[in-house]
Amino acid sequence: MTTKRQQAIAKALTSTIPRVPYFDAEAIRGAAGSRRMRDLPPATALWLAAVAYIRHAHTDYDTLLDDGYGRDAARFFVVDAINDVLDRWGATRRLEPDATDEGDDLASGRIDDDQE
């Protein structure tokens, strides 16, 4: 049985990123439906979860962090790769290079040292 929130997240996923592969869609829906995201509107939770998922699963973001780049620098370097994935998946929007993504910690469950 699915909840109204789960249905709203699934609808937002279909309308925002219509060609996302099933495996990736499942991970994004799971992150968007997590407890950390429950206070956000479904479409916002979906977008933040999608961007965070793509950043960690489809870019060199984590490698850049491991190599000593700061979070903001690493994010700067992967914006184009994130947008490439969003384009392949038919996304109706793109990540702006200068946009901050505070929701990444919510979506991924990670908290950086500067946020503790």
C-alpha positions as a LaTeX table, in Angstrom:
\begin{tabular}{lrrr}
\hline
Residue & $x$ (\AA) & $y$ (\AA) & $z$ (\AA) \\
\hline
Met1 & 0.00 & 0.00 & 0.00 \\
Thr2 & 1.38 & 3.39 & $-0.94$ \\
Thr3 & 0.76 & 6.59 & 0.93 \\
Lys4 & $-0.41$ & 9.85 & $-0.63$ \\
Arg5 & 3.09 & 11.22 & $-0.12$ \\
Gln6 & 4.66 & 8.27 & $-1.94$ \\
Gln7 & 2.20 & 8.76 & $-4.78$ \\
Ala8 & 3.03 & 12.47 & $-4.94$ \\
Ile9 & 6.76 & 11.70 & $-5.02$ \\
Ala10 & 6.26 & 9.13 & $-7.79$ \\
Lys11 & 4.18 & 11.62 & $-9.78$ \\
Ala12 & 6.84 & 14.32 & $-9.31$ \\
Leu13 & 9.53 & 11.89 & $-10.46$ \\
Thr14 & 7.58 & 10.96 & $-13.59$ \\
Ser15 & 6.89 & 14.58 & $-14.49$ \\
Thr16 & 10.33 & 15.97 & $-13.58$ \\
Ile17 & 12.66 & 13.17 & $-14.71$ \\
Pro18 & 10.61 & 10.96 & $-17.04$ \\
Arg19 & 13.39 & 8.74 & $-18.44$ \\
Val20 & 15.19 & 7.91 & $-15.22$ \\
Pro21 & 16.18 & 4.22 & $-15.20$ \\
Tyr22 & 14.20 & 2.04 & $-12.81$ \\
Phe23 & 17.17 & 1.26 & $-10.54$ \\
Asp24 & 17.98 & 4.95 & $-10.14$ \\
Ala25 & 14.31 & 5.87 & $-9.74$ \\
Glu26 & 13.94 & 3.44 & $-6.85$ \\
Ala27 & 16.90 & 4.97 & $-5.01$ \\
Ile28 & 15.67 & 8.51 & $-5.63$ \\
Arg29 & 12.12 & 7.69 & $-4.50$ \\
Gly30 & 13.50 & 6.06 & $-1.38$ \\
Ala31 & 15.62 & 9.08 & $-0.49$ \\
Ala32 & 12.78 & 11.52 & $-1.25$ \\
Gly33 & 10.45 & 9.53 & 0.98 \\
Ser34 & 12.87 & 9.30 & 3.89 \\
Arg35 & 12.10 & 10.73 & 7.31 \\
Arg36 & 14.70 & 13.46 & 6.77 \\
Met37 & 12.64 & 14.82 & 3.87 \\
Arg38 & 9.17 & 14.55 & 5.36 \\
Asp39 & 8.81 & 18.26 & 6.13 \\
Leu40 & 9.48 & 19.22 & 2.51 \\
Pro41 & 6.88 & 19.29 & $-0.24$ \\
Pro42 & 7.08 & 16.09 & $-2.33$ \\
Ala43 & 8.38 & 17.85 & $-5.46$ \\
Thr44 & 11.13 & 19.60 & $-3.48$ \\
Ala45 & 12.11 & 16.39 & $-1.70$ \\
Leu46 & 12.22 & 14.62 & $-5.06$ \\
Trp47 & 14.46 & 17.24 & $-6.67$ \\
Leu48 & 16.89 & 17.36 & $-3.75$ \\
Ala49 & 17.02 & 13.57 & $-3.59$ \\
Ala50 & 17.60 & 13.31 & $-7.34$ \\
Val51 & 20.43 & 15.84 & $-7.40$ \\
Ala52 & 22.10 & 14.31 & $-4.35$ \\
Tyr53 & 21.74 & 10.80 & $-5.74$ \\
Ile54 & 23.17 & 11.76 & $-9.12$ \\
Arg55 & 26.01 & 13.66 & $-7.44$ \\
His56 & 27.05 & 10.64 & $-5.40$ \\
Ala57 & 26.23 & 7.80 & $-7.80$ \\
His58 & 27.02 & 9.26 & $-11.23$ \\
Thr59 & 29.84 & 11.79 & $-10.75$ \\
Asp60 & 33.34 & 12.01 & $-9.28$ \\
Tyr61 & 32.05 & 14.08 & $-6.34$ \\
Asp62 & 33.08 & 11.64 & $-3.61$ \\
Thr63 & 36.49 & 11.12 & $-5.23$ \\
Leu64 & 37.03 & 14.87 & $-5.29$ \\
Leu65 & 36.17 & 15.05 & $-1.59$ \\
Asp66 & 38.55 & 12.18 & $-0.89$ \\
Asp67 & 41.25 & 14.05 & $-2.84$ \\
Gly68 & 40.91 & 17.01 & $-0.49$ \\
Tyr69 & 38.58 & 19.32 & $-2.36$ \\
Gly70 & 36.08 & 21.18 & $-0.23$ \\
Arg71 & 32.40 & 20.46 & $-0.61$ \\
Asp72 & 31.68 & 23.67 & $-2.54$ \\
Ala73 & 34.61 & 23.15 & $-4.91$ \\
Ala74 & 33.69 & 19.52 & $-5.53$ \\
Arg75 & 30.10 & 20.53 & $-6.25$ \\
Phe76 & 31.29 & 23.17 & $-8.68$ \\
Phe77 & 33.30 & 20.61 & $-10.63$ \\
Val78 & 30.42 & 18.11 & $-10.97$ \\
Val79 & 27.58 & 20.45 & $-11.99$ \\
Asp80 & 28.07 & 19.71 & $-15.69$ \\
Ala81 & 28.12 & 15.95 & $-15.06$ \\
Ile82 & 24.91 & 16.20 & $-13.02$ \\
Asn83 & 23.24 & 18.18 & $-15.80$ \\
Asp84 & 24.42 & 15.64 & $-18.38$ \\
Val85 & 22.67 & 12.88 & $-16.44$ \\
Leu86 & 19.56 & 15.02 & $-16.00$ \\
Asp87 & 19.53 & 15.69 & $-19.75$ \\
Arg88 & 19.85 & 11.98 & $-20.59$ \\
Trp89 & 16.97 & 11.25 & $-18.24$ \\
Gly90 & 14.76 & 13.91 & $-19.87$ \\
Ala91 & 14.66 & 16.20 & $-16.86$ \\
Thr92 & 12.49 & 19.29 & $-17.11$ \\
Arg93 & 15.00 & 21.35 & $-15.15$ \\
Arg94 & 18.75 & 21.58 & $-14.60$ \\
Leu95 & 21.03 & 22.32 & $-11.69$ \\
Glu96 & 22.26 & 25.90 & $-11.75$ \\
Pro97 & 26.05 & 26.17 & $-11.28$ \\
Asp98 & 25.75 & 28.83 & $-8.58$ \\
Ala99 & 22.84 & 27.18 & $-6.73$ \\
Thr100 & 23.45 & 25.97 & $-3.23$ \\
Asp101 & 21.99 & 22.60 & $-2.36$ \\
Glu102 & 21.45 & 22.50 & 1.37 \\
Gly103 & 19.14 & 19.53 & 0.88 \\
Asp104 & 22.02 & 17.22 & $-0.04$ \\
Asp105 & 22.57 & 16.39 & 3.60 \\
Leu106 & 18.90 & 15.59 & 3.98 \\
Ala107 & 18.80 & 13.44 & 0.86 \\
Ser108 & 22.00 & 11.51 & 1.44 \\
Gly109 & 21.88 & 11.30 & 5.21 \\
Arg110 & 25.33 & 12.85 & 5.40 \\
Ile111 & 26.32 & 15.69 & 7.64 \\
Asp112 & 29.58 & 17.46 & 6.97 \\
Asp113 & 31.83 & 18.70 & 9.78 \\
Asp114 & 30.84 & 22.32 & 9.23 \\
Gln115 & 27.19 & 21.48 & 9.89 \\
Glu116 & 27.51 & 19.68 & 13.20 \\
\hline
\end{tabular}
